[in-house]
């Protein structure tokens, strides 16, 4: 499994959005795009992403605005 972390910049306010992608070693069967809920962060889902990648699926997730690494300051935590 190949795991890649990258950042997308919001066109609205230039907030860096932290993203993570897991890719299978062999043939790709499909794509799973995950979204976490309130009070979550993308790294919590790495074991599930590894399972998907181990079964041939590319899996991607991002930290939602105000959570995980998609936060400008501590004052912004939890705000969407």
N, C-alpha and C positions, 0 to 999 in steps of 0.2 A: 504494500500500500504506500502510495505517495501522499504526503500531507503538505499543503501549502497554505501559508497565512499571507494575506494581502490586505490592502486598504483601498477603499473607494472614497472619493471626495463628493459630498453632497453638493449638487448644483444650487440648492436653495440657500445654504448658509456656510458652505465650505467645511462642514463638520466631517472629520475623518470617520468613516464607518469601517470597523474592523471585521474582516471576513476570514473564513476558513474553508478549505476544500480538501476532501479525501478522494483519491482516485485509485481504482483497482489496478493490480499488476497486469492483468490480461485484457481480454475483450470487454468492452463497455456495453452493458445491456440497457442502460437508461440513466436518468438523472433524478436524484431526490433533492429537493430544495426544502430545507427545514427552517422553521421560525420558532424562536423560544417565546415563552410567556413572561409575565411580570416577575420581577426579582430573579431572573435567570441570566445566564451568560453562555456563550457558545461552547466554551471548553467543557462544560458539564455534559455535552452530548457527544464527545469524542468516542467513547466506547460504542455507541449506537452507529456513529459514522463509520467506524472500523468494521462493524458487522456488515453494513451495506456495501462498503468497498470490497470486503472479502467475498461478497456474493456477486460482484461484477457491476456495481452501481457507483457512479460518481455522486458524491454527497457534498452539498454546500450549505453553509449557514453563516449568518452575520450577527454581530451583537446589535440588537435594536438600539435606536437612538436613546441615550440616557442610561444604558446598561453596559456592563463589561468594559471593554476598551473603547466604546463609542461614546465617550463622555469628554467634554472639554475641561470641566472642573468638578470638584466634589459637590458643589452647589447644584450642579445639573443632574446628579444621579437620580434615577427614577422618573425623570421627566421625559415624555415622549415628544 
